[in-house]
Amino acid sequence: MKILMATMGLGIGGAETHIVELAKELKGEGHDVAIVSNGGVYVPEIAAAGIRHYQAPLHRRSVRDMRRARAILRRVLREERPDVVHAHARIPAFLCGGLCRRMKLPFVTTAHWVFDTSGVLRYLTDWGERTVAVSDDIKAYLIREYGLPSGHISVTINGIDTDKFSPEISGERVLREFGLDPSRPVLSYVSRMDEDRALVAGQLIEIAPELDRAVPGVQLLIAGGGNVFDRLKAQAEQVNARMGRPCVTMTGPRTDINEIVAAGDLFVGVSRAALEAMAAGKPVIVAGNEGCHGLFTPDKLAEAQAGNFCCRGLPMSEPKALLADVTAAFRLPEGEKARLGAYGRQVIFEHYSVRRMAADCLAMYDQVRRRKYRVVMSGYYGFGNAGDDAILESIHQAIRAASDDVSVTVLSNDPEQTQGQYGVEAIPRFRVWRVCRALRRCDALLSGGGSLLQDATSTRSLLYYLSVIRIAQLLGKPVMLYANGIGPVRRKANRRRVKRVVESACLVTLRDHASAGELARMGVARPVRVTADPVFHLEPVGAARRLELLEAAGLGGEKPFVAVSVRSWEHLEDFWAGLARLCDHLRRTYGLEVLFLLMQQTRDKEATEQVRARMEEPSYVLDVSATPRELMGVLGQARLCLAMRLHTLIFAARMAVPALGLVYDPKVASYLAELDLPSAGDVEHFDGDEAIRRADALMAGYDGVLARLRDKSARLTRAAGENERLLLELLEGLKK
């Protein structure tokens, strides 16, 4: 990708180092990177890495400077034409935001700190299409203060270059440069010397005489420049004069921070500087303007990570407490210092690699970058139904696997949940103007998958999906009915409506042959393609997560079990009792524990309890908020499945688990025939004895059923791939 970053400057500071390391890592991974800033000490370093730099006064709020900066940015954007623009501070973000919208360039930001939101300043803030926050508390701040959707914010880390900051780096050159005695203890500190950053620097200078009495011969090496540097340097010179020796050394701004850190035996600082010192294997006292953690030890990891090692919300640093912390740290046995240093470096490797930081940003860029084609997906999404959410996830994954040139926008009942869980753009399905705007901008509408064109649920539901299709057609957009299940459509007027829509669609794929038969009975003569349900492309979670979920349900270990999925339906008293008898029979006769899966928690829990209350044998429930891939993974561990919900049957087929269907809707009977699986009976006329006989027959011929199901599952998985191939043919045909 071609990436343009914009920031205020490239001087000494945690955010600036973050930007430099991110840019270098992205460049190293093969991306084309340029930076616009007011310049600074790091410009030669990025230039040496092959990163272009453009000078612009992005560090000042004056109207004159902002107008100059905007003109430079506009010229650079026209010259570079980046795939994504990434701003790292308030002024650059404000200027880039307006230009990117006008030039239709993808735009993201990173929040490195919290901003003053008073007065007009709130309106000088632009967070872009997506935002990267460097800690969870900053994400919470963005949601609280600016109302940003949670799904639009990703949390990254301050990635550290562990080769640059390493115990192997020597500080001897720095010690020689400043005339420091390598035989005496050295404390190093790095920060911008600005009013809002240098509190602890001032405190270290203040306590230097007392520290010298506690740790004889101690030397303070304080690096950084800023608007209070001259005052602090004068203070340090006064202290040195009183002590009669150069105890405090003020280096000013430096780019060799790794050598400054290496020169010290102990480090004091916050945020990125503290993490760099940890990577170098140094014991670290975490203290700054926001608060103080004290000496970093394993028991403080969670607390430190919560505030990104900035100490937000902790007690403020005080000179007396700082003196005690530094003295105690210097007096630790050498073995304990080495142990703390090694632990800090281990933390960096596990949680703060620069490669992960770059991967987080690339994932965000991928969400916003402009693609060749745009499609809108309409379906029963955002209702917490695992089957329909599995359709969404599998379609999205399959499209991305087939082509990186297609962006997807989903019409969802819960856009934030859909976006956060599946990483796909989502808008409210009932906001008419937003739906129309998305359709106007798209290249095609995908209606499906699932059983959208049916009136068993209600005519209102059918009319919603037909209306979305009709709006798309009025806007001149091609419509693909994507792996649809058709019917039942009982009312004559509704059958006519469905017939018109199917005949006017540009492309129709169906998930089963029964749906093709239903369209033929409606009088639809146009060609359709029978493929397979998209879920046959979905991959389950790994074995470790499956075991965690089974243990959460109380069913750990290697116990064989039958997975049962039921849903609420009217007038089923006899069915609940009959199914309970069948579950009891399976446990007593075949030793199968009974595990109930909730495909839609809000609707399946009551039905599940109806069965469990009538059972004589014990049973289990996976009563956690599980993703479709997690439910599929758990079901894949089962020996048998009893399923009322269609997509539980499809999950079972995908995982090659023999199943008995519980038919409440013709679509279930149709798919059982498609999968060559038996039915336990119709739920409205359920015969418990007959269901037990059918279960016994399945278990008697289990190996044959399993072999046929594996073959059928493989063929349906291949057929599901036709949906994406046909979609790409449709989209490519539009561009010719």
C-alpha positions in Angstrom: 0.0 0.0 0.0 1.0 3.6 -0.4 0.6 5.3 3.0 0.9 9.0 3.9 1.3 9.9 7.6 0.8 13.3 9.0 2.0 14.5 12.4 3.0 17.7 14.1 6.8 17.0 14.2 9.5 14.4 14.4 11.2 15.6 17.5 11.9 13.7 20.8 8.7 12.1 22.3 6.8 8.9 22.7 4.3 9.6 20.0 7.0 10.7 17.6 9.0 7.5 18.2 5.9 5.4 17.7 5.4 7.0 14.3 9.0 6.6 13.3 9.0 2.9 14.3 5.7 2.2 12.6 6.8 3.9 9.4 10.0 2.0 9.3 8.3 -1.3 10.0 5.7 -0.7 7.3 8.5 0.3 4.9 10.4 -2.9 5.8 7.3 -5.0 5.0 7.2 -3.6 1.5 4.8 -0.6 1.8 5.5 2.8 0.3 5.5 5.3 3.2 5.8 9.1 3.3 5.5 11.5 6.2 4.4 15.2 6.4 5.5 17.1 9.5 7.3 20.2 10.8 10.4 18.1 10.9 12.8 17.3 13.8 15.7 15.2 14.8 14.2 12.0 13.4 14.0 13.2 9.8 17.5 11.8 8.9 16.6 8.4 10.4 13.4 8.0 8.3 15.2 9.3 5.2 17.9 6.7 5.7 15.1 4.1 5.8 13.8 5.3 2.4 10.8 7.2 3.7 10.0 10.5 2.0 9.5 13.6 4.2 7.6 16.8 3.4 8.0 19.9 5.6 4.8 21.6 6.7 3.9 23.8 9.8 1.5 21.2 11.3 2.6 22.1 14.9 0.9 25.4 15.3 -2.8 26.5 15.6 -2.4 30.0 14.1 -4.7 30.6 11.2 -1.7 31.6 9.0 0.3 28.5 9.7 -2.8 26.2 9.3 -3.5 27.7 5.9 0.1 27.2 4.8 0.0 23.6 6.1 -3.3 22.9 4.4 -1.9 24.1 1.0 1.2 21.9 1.4 -0.9 18.9 2.4 -3.2 19.4 -0.6 -0.2 19.5 -2.9 1.4 16.4 -1.3 -1.9 14.5 -1.5 -2.2 15.3 -5.2 1.3 14.2 -5.9 1.3 11.0 -3.7 -2.3 9.8 -4.3 -2.0 7.5 -1.2 -4.1 4.4 -0.6 -4.6 5.7 2.9 -3.9 8.9 4.9 -3.0 8.4 8.6 -2.9 11.4 10.9 -1.3 11.3 14.4 -2.3 14.6 16.1 -5.2 17.1 16.3 -4.0 19.7 13.9 -2.9 17.3 11.2 -6.1 15.3 11.6 -8.3 18.4 11.3 -6.5 19.5 8.1 -6.3 16.0 6.6 -9.9 15.2 7.3 -11.4 17.9 5.2 -8.9 17.4 2.3 -9.5 13.6 2.3 -13.2 13.9 2.2 -13.0 16.3 -0.7 -10.4 14.2 -2.6 -12.2 10.9 -1.6 -9.1 9.4 0.1 -9.4 6.9 3.0 -8.5 8.6 6.2 -7.6 7.2 9.7 -6.1 8.6 12.9 -4.2 7.5 15.9 -5.1 8.8 19.4 -1.9 8.9 21.4 -3.2 11.0 24.2 -6.4 12.6 25.5 -7.2 16.1 24.3 -8.8 19.2 25.8 -12.4 19.1 24.6 -13.5 22.5 25.9 -14.9 25.2 23.7 -14.1 25.3 20.0 -11.3 22.7 20.4 -13.9 19.9 20.2 -14.7 21.1 16.7 -11.1 21.2 15.6 -10.9 17.4 16.1 -11.4 14.9 13.3 -11.1 11.2 14.1 -11.4 10.0 10.5 -13.2 6.9 9.2 -11.4 4.7 11.8 -9.3 5.4 14.8 -6.4 3.5 16.4 -6.1 4.1 20.2 -2.9 3.2 21.9 -4.7 2.0 25.1 -8.0 0.8 26.3 -8.6 3.8 28.5 -8.0 6.1 25.5 -10.6 4.1 23.5 -13.1 4.6 26.4 -12.3 8.3 26.3 -13.0 8.5 22.6 -16.3 6.8 23.1 -17.2 8.9 26.1 -16.1 12.3 24.9 -16.6 12.1 21.2 -19.3 9.4 20.8 -17.2 7.4 18.4 -18.7 3.9 17.7 -16.7 1.2 19.5 -16.5 -0.8 16.3 -14.6 2.1 14.6 -11.8 2.1 17.2 -9.1 -0.5 17.4 -6.5 -0.7 20.2 -2.9 -1.1 19.3 0.3 -1.0 21.3 3.5 1.1 21.4 5.5 -1.3 19.4 9.2 -1.5 20.3 12.1 -2.4 18.1 13.8 -5.2 20.2 17.0 -5.1 18.2 17.4 -1.4 18.6 16.5 -1.6 22.3 18.4 -4.6 23.6 20.7 -5.6 26.4 23.4 -6.0 23.7 23.4 -2.2 23.0 26.3 -0.4 24.8 26.1 2.9 26.5 29.8 3.4 26.7 29.9 6.1 24.0 27.3 8.2 25.9 29.1 7.8 29.2 32.3 9.0 27.6 30.6 11.9 25.8 29.2 13.3 29.1 32.1 12.4 31.3 30.1 9.9 33.4 31.9 7.4 35.6 31.0 3.8 34.6 31.9 2.5 38.0 29.2 4.6 39.7 25.4 4.1 39.5 23.6 5.8 36.7 19.9 6.7 36.5 18.6 7.5 33.0 15.4 9.4 32.2 13.9 10.3 28.8 10.9 12.5 28.1 9.9 15.7 26.2 10.9 18.6 28.5 7.5 20.2 28.1 5.3 21.6 30.9 2.8 18.7 30.6 5.5 16.0 30.4 8.5 16.9 32.6 7.1 16.8 36.1 9.3 13.8 37.1 12.4 15.3 35.5 12.0 18.3 37.8 11.5 16.0 40.8 14.6 14.0 40.0 16.6 17.1 39.9 15.1 18.2 43.2 15.9 15.0 45.1 19.4 14.6 43.6 21.2 15.8 46.8 19.3 13.4 49.0 19.6 10.6 46.5 23.4 11.1 46.5 23.4 10.6 50.3 21.4 7.4 49.9 23.2 6.1 46.8 26.7 7.6 47.0 28.1 8.8 43.7 24.8 8.5 41.8 24.6 10.1 38.4 21.4 11.3 36.7 21.3 11.3 32.9 18.2 13.2 31.7 17.5 13.4 28.0 14.9 15.4 26.0 14.1 18.9 24.9 11.1 21.1 25.1 9.6 24.4 26.4 10.8 23.9 30.0 14.3 22.6 29.2 16.1 25.8 29.9 14.4 26.2 33.3 15.2 22.6 34.2 18.8 22.9 33.0 19.3 26.0 35.1 17.8 24.1 38.1 20.2 21.2 37.5 23.2 23.5 37.3 22.3 25.0 40.7 22.0 21.6 42.2 25.3 20.5 40.8 26.9 23.7 42.1 25.6 23.0 45.6 26.8 19.4 45.5 30.2 20.3 44.2 30.1 17.8 41.3 28.1 17.2 38.1 25.4 14.9 39.5 22.7 15.8 37.0 23.4 15.8 33.2 20.9 17.4 30.9 21.5 16.1 27.4 18.9 18.0 25.5 17.1 16.4 22.5 18.7 13.2 21.3 18.0 10.5 18.7 20.3 7.9 20.3 17.8 7.1 23.0 18.8 3.4 22.9 22.3 4.3 24.0 21.0 6.8 26.6 18.9 3.9 28.1 21.8 1.5 27.8 24.1 3.9 29.8 21.8 3.6 32.9 21.6 1.0 35.6 18.0 2.1 36.3 15.4 3.9 34.2 12.6 6.3 35.3 9.9 7.3 32.9 6.5 6.5 31.3 4.8 5.3 28.2 7.0 4.4 25.2 10.2 5.4 27.0 9.5 3.0 29.8 8.7 0.2 27.3 12.0 0.9 25.5 13.9 0.6 28.7 12.2 -2.7 29.5 13.2 -4.0 26.0 16.8 -3.0 26.9 16.5 -5.2 30.0 16.6 -2.4 32.6 14.7 -2.2 35.9 12.1 0.5 35.4 10.3 2.9 37.7 7.2 4.0 35.9 6.4 7.6 36.9 5.2 10.6 34.9 2.8 13.6 34.8 -0.3 11.4 35.1 0.8 9.3 38.2 3.2 6.8 39.5 3.4 3.0 39.5 6.7 2.7 41.2 9.2 -0.1 40.3 7.7 -2.3 37.6 7.3 -5.9 38.8 5.2 -8.8 37.5 2.3 -8.1 39.8 1.8 -4.7 38.2 1.5 -5.8 34.5 -2.3 -5.7 34.2 -2.5 -2.3 35.9 0.3 -0.8 33.8 -1.2 -2.2 30.5 -4.6 -0.7 31.3 -3.1 2.8 31.1 -0.5 2.1 28.5 2.2 2.5 31.1 1.1 6.2 31.5 -0.1 5.8 35.1 -3.5 7.5 34.4 -5.7 7.3 37.5 -2.9 6.4 39.9 -1.5 8.6 42.7 0.6 11.5 41.5 4.4 11.3 41.7 5.8 13.0 44.8 9.4 13.8 45.4 9.6 11.9 48.8 8.0 8.7 47.3 10.1 8.9 44.2 13.2 9.2 46.3 12.2 6.0 48.3 11.5 4.1 45.1 14.7 5.0 43.4 16.8 4.3 46.5 15.1 0.9 47.0 15.6 0.0 43.4 19.4 0.8 43.5 19.8 -1.2 46.6 18.3 -4.4 45.1 20.7 -7.4 44.8 22.2 -7.6 41.3 20.5 -10.9 40.7 17.1 -9.3 41.4 17.8 -6.4 39.1 18.7 -8.8 36.4 15.5 -10.8 37.0 13.4 -7.7 36.7 15.2 -6.6 33.6 14.7 -10.0 31.9 11.0 -10.0 32.9 10.5 -6.6 31.3 12.1 -7.7 28.1 9.9 -10.8 28.1 6.8 -8.5 28.4 7.9 -6.5 25.4 8.4 -9.7 23.2 5.0 -11.0 24.3 2.9 -7.8 24.1 4.7 -4.9 22.5 6.4 -6.0 19.2 6.6 -3.4 16.5 5.4 -6.0 14.1 2.1 -6.3 15.9 1.7 -2.6 16.0 2.2 -2.5 12.2 -0.3 -5.4 11.8 -2.9 -3.5 13.8 -2.6 -0.5 11.6 -2.7 -2.5 8.4 -5.9 -4.2 9.5 -7.4 -0.8 10.0 -6.1 0.5 6.6 -7.7 -2.6 5.0 -11.1 -1.7 6.4 -11.1 1.8 4.9 -9.1 1.6 1.7 -11.1 2.1 -1.5 -11.7 -1.0 -3.5 -12.7 -1.5 -7.1 -16.1 -2.9 -6.3 -18.7 -2.1 -3.5 -21.5 -4.4 -2.6 -24.3 -4.1 0.0 -25.5 -7.2 1.8 -29.1 -7.5 2.9 -30.2 -10.3 5.3 -31.3 -11.2 8.8 -28.1 -9.7 10.3 -27.4 -8.2 13.7 -30.2 -10.1 15.6 -27.9 -12.4 17.6 -28.9 -15.4 15.5 -25.8 -17.7 15.1 -27.1 -19.2 11.9 -27.6 -15.9 10.1 -24.5 -14.4 11.6 -22.6 -17.4 10.3 -24.0 -16.7 6.8 -22.7 -13.1 7.1 -19.3 -14.1 8.3 -18.9 -16.9 5.7 -20.0 -14.7 2.8 -17.7 -11.9 3.9 -14.7 -14.3 4.3 -15.4 -16.0 1.0 -15.6 -12.8 -0.9 -12.4 -11.5 0.6 -10.7 -14.8 -0.1 -11.9 -14.7 -3.7 -10.9 -11.1 -4.3 -9.3 -8.2 -2.4 -11.1 -5.8 -4.7 -14.6 -6.0 -3.1 -15.7 -4.0 -0.1 -18.8 -5.0 1.8 -21.4 -3.0 3.6 -24.0 -4.9 5.7 -27.5 -3.8 6.6 -27.7 -4.8 10.2 -30.1 -4.5 13.1 -27.1 -3.9 15.4 -24.4 -2.2 13.2 -21.9 -1.7 16.1 -22.1 -5.4 17.1 -21.8 -6.5 13.5 -18.9 -4.2 12.8 -17.1 -5.0 16.0 -17.5 -8.8 15.7 -16.9 -9.3 12.0 -14.8 -6.3 11.0 -17.2 -5.3 8.2 -18.8 -1.9 7.5 -22.4 -2.0 8.8 -25.3 0.5 8.8 -28.8 0.4 10.4 -31.1 -1.7 8.3 -34.2 0.5 9.1 -32.6 3.9 8.5 -34.1 4.4 5.1 -31.9 7.4 4.0 -28.7 5.6 5.0 -29.8 2.4 3.2 -30.6 4.4 0.1 -27.2 6.2 0.3 -25.4 3.0 0.6 -27.3 1.5 -2.3 -26.7 4.5 -4.5 -22.9 4.2 -3.9 -22.7 0.5 -4.4 -22.0 -1.6 -7.5 -24.4 -4.4 -6.6 -26.9 -5.6 -3.9 -26.5 -9.1 -2.5 -29.8 -10.3 -1.0 -29.1 -13.3 1.2 -28.2 -15.9 2.1 -30.7 -17.6 4.2 -34.5 -17.9 3.8 -35.4 -14.3 3.2 -38.1 -14.8 0.6 -40.7 -16.5 2.7 -43.9 -15.5 4.5 -43.9 -18.1 7.3 -42.4 -15.6 9.6 -44.6 -12.7 8.4 -45.5 -10.9 5.2 -43.9 -7.8 6.8 -40.5 -9.5 6.8 -40.9 -10.6 3.2 -41.9 -7.0 2.1 -38.8 -5.6 3.9 -36.4 -7.7 1.8 -38.4 -7.1 -1.4 -38.4 -3.4 -0.7 -34.6 -3.3 -0.4 -34.3 -5.1 -3.7 -36.8 -2.8 -5.3 -34.9 0.4 -4.1 -31.6 -1.0 -5.5 -33.3 -1.7 -8.9 -34.8 1.8 -9.0 -31.3 3.1 -8.4 -30.1 1.1 -11.4 -28.1 -1.4 -9.3 -27.8 -5.1 -10.2 -29.2 -7.5 -7.7 -27.9 -11.0 -6.9 -30.0 -13.4 -4.8 -27.1 -15.0 -3.0 -27.5 -18.7 -2.0 -31.1 -18.1 -1.1 -33.5 -20.6 0.4 -37.0 -20.0 -1.1 -40.2 -20.4 0.8 -42.5 -21.3 2.1 -44.5 -18.5 0.4 -48.1 -19.3 1.0 -50.1 -16.2 0.0 -50.9 -15.8 -3.7 -50.0 -12.1 -3.7 -46.7 -12.8 -2.0 -45.9 -15.6 -4.5 -46.5 -13.1 -7.4 -44.2 -10.6 -5.6 -41.4 -13.1 -5.2 -41.8 -14.3 -8.8 -41.4 -10.7 -10.1 -38.3 -10.1 -8.0 -36.6 -13.3 -8.9 -37.3 -12.8 -12.6 -35.8 -9.2 -12.5 -32.6 -10.1 -10.6 -29.4 -10.2 -12.5 -28.2 -13.4 -10.9 -29.9 -16.0 -8.7 -28.1 -18.8 -6.8 -29.9 -21.1 -4.5 -28.7 -23.2 -1.6 -30.8 -26.3 -2.3 -32.8 -28.1 -5.1 -36.0 -27.8 -3.1 -35.8 -24.0 -3.5 -35.4 -24.4 -7.3 -38.5 -26.5 -7.3 -40.5 -23.9 -5.4 -39.5 -21.2 -7.9 -40.6 -23.5 -10.7 -44.0 -24.0 -9.1 -44.3 -20.2 -8.9 -43.8 -20.1 -12.7 -40.3 -18.7 -12.7 -38.7 -19.7 -16.0 -35.4 -17.9 -15.8 -32.2 -19.9 -15.2 -31.0 -20.2 -11.6 -27.9 -21.9 -10.1 -28.1 -24.4 -7.2 -24.9 -24.0 -5.2 -24.7 -24.5 -1.5 -25.2 -22.6 1.8 -22.2 -20.1 2.3 -21.6 -21.6 5.8 -19.9 -24.6 4.1 -16.9 -22.2 3.7 -16.8 -21.2 7.4 -13.9 -22.5 9.5 -14.4 -23.5 13.1 -12.3 -22.2 16.1 -9.3 -24.2 17.1 -9.2 -27.2 19.5 -8.1 -25.2 22.6 -11.1 -22.8 22.3 -13.5 -25.7 21.8 -12.3 -27.4 25.0 -12.6 -24.1 26.9 -16.3 -23.8 25.8 -17.1 -27.4 26.7 -15.6 -26.8 30.1 -17.6 -23.6 30.5 -20.7 -25.8 29.9 -19.6 -28.3 32.5 -18.7 -30.9 30.0 -15.0 -31.1 30.0 -12.8 -34.1 29.1 -13.4 -36.7 26.4 -17.1 -37.5 27.2 -19.1 -38.3 24.0 -22.2 -36.1 23.7 -25.2 -35.3 21.5 -25.6 -31.7 20.6 -29.2 -30.5 20.8 -30.6 -27.3 19.3 -34.3 -26.3 19.7 -36.1 -23.0 19.2 -39.4 -21.5 20.5 -42.5 -22.5 18.5 -46.2 -22.6 19.3 -48.3 -25.5 20.5 -45.5 -28.0 21.1 -46.3 -29.5 24.6 -46.2 -33.0 23.2 -43.0 -32.3 21.3 -41.1 -31.1 24.4 -42.0 -34.3 26.3 -41.2 -36.5 23.3 -37.8 -34.9 22.7 -37.0 -35.2 26.4 -37.6 -39.0 26.2 -35.4 -39.2 23.1 -32.5 -37.3 24.9 -32.9 -39.6 27.9 -32.8 -42.7 25.6 -29.6 -41.5 23.9 -27.8 -41.1 27.3 -29.0 -44.4 28.8 -28.5 -46.5 25.7 -25.4 -45.0 24.0 -23.8 -43.1 26.9 -24.1 -39.8 25.2 -24.2 -36.7 27.4 -26.8 -34.2 26.3 -25.5 -30.7 25.5 -27.9 -28.0 24.4 -26.6 -25.2 22.1 -28.3 -21.8 22.0 -28.1 -20.6 18.4 -30.1 -17.5 19.3 -29.8 -17.0 23.1 -32.8 -14.7 23.5 -35.2 -17.2 21.7 -33.7 -20.6 22.4 -33.2 -20.5 26.1 -36.9 -20.9 27.0 -37.3 -23.8 24.6 -34.2 -25.5 25.9 -35.6 -25.3 29.5 -38.9 -26.8 28.3 -37.0 -30.0 27.3 -34.6 -30.1 30.2 -37.4 -29.8 32.7 -39.0 -32.9 31.3 -35.8 -35.0 31.2 -35.0 -37.6 33.8 -31.3 -37.7 32.9 -28.9 -34.8 33.6 -28.0 -32.4 30.7 -25.8 -29.4 30.0 -26.2 -26.0 28.3 -23.6 -23.9 26.5 -25.1 -20.7 27.9 -22.4 -18.2 26.8 -22.3 -15.6 24.1 -20.6 -17.7 21.4 -19.7 -16.8 17.9 -20.8 -19.0 14.9 -17.3 -20.3 14.5 -17.2 -21.2 18.2 -20.6 -23.0 18.0 -19.5 -24.9 14.9 -16.3 -25.9 16.7 -18.2 -27.3 19.7 -20.7 -29.1 17.5 -17.8 -30.6 15.6 -16.8 -32.4 18.8 -20.2 -34.1 19.1 -21.0 -37.7 18.1 -24.6 -36.9 17.1 -26.8 -33.8 16.6 -30.5 -33.3 17.2 -31.4 -30.0 15.4 -34.6 -28.0 15.0 -32.7 -25.0 13.7 -31.6 -25.3 10.1 -28.2 -23.8 10.5 -27.4 -26.2 13.4 -28.0 -29.0 10.8 -25.7 -27.1 8.3 -23.0 -26.7 11.0 -23.3 -30.5 11.7 -23.0 -31.3 8.0 -20.0 -28.9 7.7 -18.3 -30.7 10.5 -19.4 -34.2 9.3 -21.5 -35.0 12.4 -24.5 -37.3 11.7 -27.7 -35.6 12.6 -31.4 -36.1 13.1 -33.6 -33.2 12.0 -36.6 -31.9 14.0 -38.9 -30.5 11.3 -40.8 -27.3 12.2 -40.5 -25.7 8.7 -40.4 -27.1 5.2 -36.9 -25.6 4.8 -35.6 -28.1 7.4 -37.2 -31.1 5.6 -35.8 -29.8 2.3 -32.3 -29.5 3.6 -32.4 -32.9 5.3 -33.2 -34.3 1.9 -30.3 -32.3 0.4 -27.9 -33.7 3.0 -29.3 -37.2 2.9 -30.0 -37.1 6.7 -33.0 -38.6 8.5 -35.7 -36.8 10.3 -36.8 -37.5 13.9 -40.3 -36.3 12.9 -42.5 -33.2 12.5 -42.5 -31.2 15.7 -46.3 -30.5 15.5 -47.1 -34.2 15.3 -44.2 -35.6 17.1 -44.1 -39.3 18.0 -41.5 -40.0 20.7 -41.5 -43.7 20.1 -40.9 -43.3 16.4 -38.2 -40.7 17.0 -36.4 -43.2 19.2 -36.7 -45.9 16.5 -35.2 -43.6 13.9 -32.4 -42.6 16.3 -31.6 -46.3 16.9 -31.6 -46.9 13.1 -29.1 -44.1 12.6 -26.8 -45.3 15.4 -27.0 -48.9 14.0 -25.8 -47.6 10.6 -23.7 -44.9 12.0 -20.5 -45.6 10.0 -22.4 -45.6 6.7 -24.2 -42.3 7.5 -20.9 -40.7 8.5 -19.2 -41.8 5.3 -22.0 -40.5 3.1 -22.1 -37.2 5.1 -18.4 -36.6 4.7 -18.7 -37.1 0.9 -21.8 -34.8 0.8 -20.1 -32.1 2.9 -17.0 -32.1 0.7 -19.2 -31.7 -2.4 -21.3 -28.9 -0.9 -18.1 -27.1 0.2 -16.9 -27.0 -3.4 -20.4 -25.9 -4.6 -20.4 -23.0 -2.1 -17.4 -21.5 -3.9 -19.5 -21.0 -7.0 -21.4 -18.1 -5.3 -18.2 -16.0 -5.1 -17.1 -16.9 -8.6 -20.4 -15.9 -10.1 -20.5 -12.7 -8.1 -17.0 -11.7 -9.4 -18.2 -12.5 -13.0 -21.2 -10.2 -12.4 -19.0 -7.3 -11.0 -16.3 -7.6 -13.7 -19.0 -7.6 -16.3 -20.3 -4.2 -15.0 -16.9 -2.6 -15.6 -16.6 -3.7 -19.2 
